[in-house]
């Protein structure tokens, strides 16, 4: 593993099939290995899903929620993401919550509206004590596979907006 800058957090989210092997390979490094998904109920096994207990068994502490592909192709809504986030936080996972707008939403000037909905609905009812276990990741869906790139000023505008939204929900957060 090449040396990794100490002022950055590096995370990888391999497929479930490779999660345990990647975790072993990166053990002892500063790279955090997270899961791309987790079933949001601890009641029993659910066919085809990965349980929180299975993730804990192999040392996974971070789970991604709200990725654009899960929203678009699997119909995971902000409210569904909220259920997952609350469950994962209560079960002592750190959550990487992805938010971002599509190309049509960006071009129609709805970026901030979409992000606000994703943040407010996705984080509704989250205890401020658990906020430290939550990471928000801006995923500009419109820039994935389109050849378009977010400029630094576009990214800064969105990050400023996200910080403002978060501080409104969790006093003192940024």
C-alpha positions as CSV (number, residue, x, y, z in Angstrom):
1,X,0.0,0.0,0.0
2,X,1.5,3.4,-1.0
3,X,1.7,5.9,1.8
4,X,-1.5,7.8,2.3
5,X,-1.7,11.5,3.3
6,X,-2.5,11.9,7.0
7,X,-4.7,15.0,6.4
8,X,-7.2,13.0,4.3
9,X,-9.5,10.2,5.1
10,X,-9.3,7.4,2.5
11,X,-12.2,5.0,2.2
12,X,-13.0,2.1,-0.1
13,X,-16.3,0.4,-0.6
14,X,-15.7,-2.9,-2.4
15,X,-18.5,-5.2,-3.4
16,X,-19.8,-7.5,-0.7
17,X,-18.1,-10.5,-2.3
18,X,-14.7,-8.8,-1.9
19,X,-15.3,-7.0,1.4
20,X,-13.6,-9.5,3.7
21,X,-10.5,-10.0,1.5
22,X,-10.1,-6.2,1.0
23,X,-10.4,-5.7,4.7
24,X,-7.6,-8.2,5.4
25,X,-5.4,-6.7,2.7
26,X,-5.8,-3.2,4.1
27,X,-5.6,-4.2,7.8
28,X,-3.2,-2.0,9.6
29,X,-3.3,0.7,6.9
30,X,-5.1,4.1,7.3
31,X,-7.6,3.1,4.6
32,X,-11.1,2.6,6.0
33,X,-13.1,-0.3,4.4
34,X,-16.8,0.2,4.2
35,X,-19.8,-1.7,2.9
36,X,-21.9,-0.5,-0.1
37,X,-25.1,-1.6,1.6
38,X,-26.6,-3.3,4.7
39,X,-30.0,-4.6,5.4
40,X,-31.7,-2.3,7.8
41,X,-33.2,-4.8,10.2
42,X,-31.5,-6.9,12.7
43,X,-34.4,-9.2,13.3
44,X,-33.3,-12.1,11.1
45,X,-31.5,-13.0,7.9
46,X,-33.0,-11.7,4.7
47,X,-32.3,-13.5,1.5
48,X,-29.8,-11.8,-0.7
49,X,-29.0,-9.1,1.9
50,X,-26.0,-8.5,4.2
51,X,-26.9,-8.3,7.8
52,X,-25.3,-5.8,10.3
53,X,-23.9,-8.8,12.3
54,X,-22.2,-10.2,9.2
55,X,-20.5,-6.8,8.6
56,X,-19.5,-6.5,12.2
57,X,-18.0,-10.0,12.1
58,X,-15.5,-8.9,9.4
59,X,-14.8,-5.6,11.1
60,X,-16.8,-3.2,8.9
61,X,-17.7,0.0,10.7
62,X,-18.8,2.2,7.8
63,X,-21.8,1.7,5.6
64,X,-22.7,3.7,2.5
65,X,-26.4,4.9,2.2
66,X,-28.1,6.8,-0.6
67,X,-25.7,6.1,-3.5
68,X,-27.2,7.3,-6.8
69,X,-27.4,3.8,-8.3
70,X,-29.4,2.5,-5.3
71,X,-31.7,5.5,-5.5
72,X,-32.2,5.3,-9.3
73,X,-32.3,1.6,-10.0
74,X,-33.5,0.2,-6.7
75,X,-36.0,3.0,-5.8
76,X,-34.4,3.8,-2.5
77,X,-36.1,7.1,-1.5
78,X,-34.9,9.7,1.1
79,X,-37.3,8.1,3.6
80,X,-35.9,4.6,3.0
81,X,-32.4,6.1,3.4
82,X,-33.6,7.6,6.7
83,X,-34.7,4.2,8.0
84,X,-31.3,2.7,7.1
85,X,-29.4,5.6,8.5
86,X,-31.3,5.6,11.9
87,X,-30.9,1.8,12.1
88,X,-27.2,1.8,11.3
89,X,-26.4,4.7,13.7
90,X,-28.3,2.9,16.5
91,X,-26.2,-0.2,15.8
92,X,-23.0,1.7,16.1
93,X,-22.0,2.0,12.5
94,X,-20.7,5.2,10.8
95,X,-22.8,6.1,7.8
96,X,-21.5,7.7,4.6
97,X,-24.7,9.4,3.3
98,X,-24.5,10.3,-0.4
99,X,-26.5,13.3,-1.7
100,X,-26.5,14.7,-5.2
101,X,-28.6,15.9,-8.1
102,X,-29.1,14.5,-11.6
103,X,-28.2,16.4,-14.8
104,X,-31.9,17.3,-15.4
105,X,-32.2,18.6,-11.8
106,X,-29.1,20.7,-12.1
107,X,-30.1,22.1,-15.5
108,X,-33.5,23.1,-14.3
109,X,-32.0,24.9,-11.3
110,X,-33.2,22.5,-8.7
111,X,-29.8,21.5,-7.2
112,X,-30.3,23.1,-3.8
113,X,-34.0,22.0,-3.6
114,X,-33.0,18.4,-4.2
115,X,-30.1,18.5,-1.8
116,X,-32.3,20.1,0.9
117,X,-34.9,17.3,0.5
118,X,-32.2,14.6,0.6
119,X,-30.7,16.1,3.7
120,X,-33.9,17.0,5.6
121,X,-35.8,13.8,4.8
122,X,-32.7,11.5,5.0
123,X,-31.6,12.8,8.4
124,X,-35.0,13.4,10.0
125,X,-35.2,12.2,13.6
126,X,-31.4,11.6,13.8
127,X,-30.2,12.3,17.4
128,X,-27.6,15.1,17.4
129,X,-25.5,12.9,19.6
130,X,-25.1,10.5,16.7
131,X,-24.1,13.2,14.2
132,X,-20.4,12.5,14.8
133,X,-21.0,9.1,13.2
134,X,-22.4,10.6,10.0
135,X,-20.4,11.6,6.9
136,X,-22.2,13.4,4.1
137,X,-20.7,12.9,0.6
138,X,-21.7,15.1,-2.3
139,X,-22.1,12.9,-5.4
140,X,-22.8,15.1,-8.4
141,X,-24.7,12.5,-10.3
142,X,-24.8,14.8,-13.3
143,X,-21.0,14.5,-13.7
144,X,-20.9,10.7,-13.7
145,X,-20.4,9.3,-17.2
146,X,-21.5,12.6,-18.9
147,X,-18.2,14.1,-19.6
148,X,-19.2,17.1,-17.5
149,X,-17.1,18.0,-14.5
150,X,-18.0,20.0,-11.4
151,X,-15.9,23.2,-11.2
152,X,-14.3,24.1,-7.9
153,X,-16.9,27.0,-7.5
154,X,-19.8,24.6,-8.2
155,X,-18.5,22.2,-5.6
156,X,-17.8,25.0,-3.1
157,X,-21.4,26.4,-3.6
158,X,-22.8,22.9,-2.8
159,X,-20.6,22.3,0.1
160,X,-21.5,25.6,1.6
161,X,-25.1,24.9,1.2
162,X,-24.8,21.4,2.8
163,X,-22.9,22.9,5.8
164,X,-25.7,25.4,6.2
165,X,-28.4,22.7,6.0
166,X,-26.6,20.5,8.5
167,X,-26.0,23.3,10.9
168,X,-29.8,24.0,10.8
169,X,-30.5,20.4,11.7
170,X,-27.7,19.8,14.1
171,X,-26.8,23.0,16.0
172,X,-23.0,23.5,16.0
173,X,-22.4,21.0,13.2
174,X,-20.4,21.8,10.1
